[in-house]
Amino acid sequence: MSKVLPLDVPAARDAKKLNPVTEPRAVRWLLTGIALVFLALFLVVPLVAVFVQAFAKGIGYYFESLKDPDAWSAIKLTLITAAIAVPLNVVFGLAASWAIAKFEFRGKALLTTLIDLPFSVSPVISGLIYVLIFGAQGWFGPWLAAHDVQIIFAVPGIVLATIFVTFPFVARELIPLMQAQGNDEEEAAHVLGASGWQIFRRVTLPNVKWGLLYGVILCNARAMGEFGAVSVVSGHIRGQTDTMPLHVEILYNEYNFSAAFAVASLLALLALVTLALKLIAERRMSQAVTEARTSAQH
């Protein structure tokens, strides 16, 4: 005799699917507590310590440290480097992501792999590569010296190294977003007679604006905080080729801790602002991806 299943079995199964958490409440509280303690020890406490040390000698000394000519030069160089590197990476990221997500061509897999190259190479190694190429004993060193062009131990070298370590951020945020949106809207615009530039400007770009903003935020934060690659190519010329992270290192090595933490606090403020903007852009981007997948299903 076959056993008759109760009518509410499907509903019970659906309830289990909707609520897959089966761990006891004590286990969940324990895991949450471990996560909070870890964040407090390795994130909150160091962040608070930066600001405590920055104002250890008073607010007057804090602003005097920031007004120092060498500190002001480091701040300006950091802003200039980011102002050059970020727009160039935006152009590259848009072009690369549009090509990878919207077209099929030979070498597509290679291009996708090369975009991830800075993530797998140490920044110090990338800086050393530029020294080997553009340094005095490098491939183009004699030619550059003969034409009085200096790249290494100058601003151009810092910009090149920063571009290299930051160029994946914009592309890596846009590629999955464009792939999720598909090509239906672009194809419809093409059928209606729109040109390639009109399709990009009026269809593609508005659909990826939040993903683009998210990538720009991450790219800008990495550009301003980059240390390894810039340290190799800058030459540490005080007041000329020192960015904010390098200037913090110099002050700390000179045991000028309050001044070092004063400059470091600017980078910490940048991190906090970046985090806030990142959360906003991430929420908007997730909504855009959901809407794209919903429209693609319909």
Buried (B, 14 or more C-beta within 10 A) or exposed (E): EEEEEEEEEEEEEEEEEEEEEEEEEEEEEEEEEEEEEEEEEEEEEEBEEBBEBBBEBEEEBBEBBBEBEBBEBBBEBBBBBBEBBBEBBBEBBBEBBBBBBBEEEEEEEEEBEEBEEBEEBEBEEBBBBBBEBBBEEBEEBEEBEEEEEEBBBBBBBBBBBBBBBBBBBBBBBBBBBBBBBBBEBBEEBBEEEBEEEEBBEEBBEEBBEBBBBBBBBBBBBBBBBBBBBBBBBBBBEBBBBBBBBBBBBBBBEEEBBBBBBBBBBBBBEBBEEBEEBBEBBBEBBBEBBEEBEEEEEE
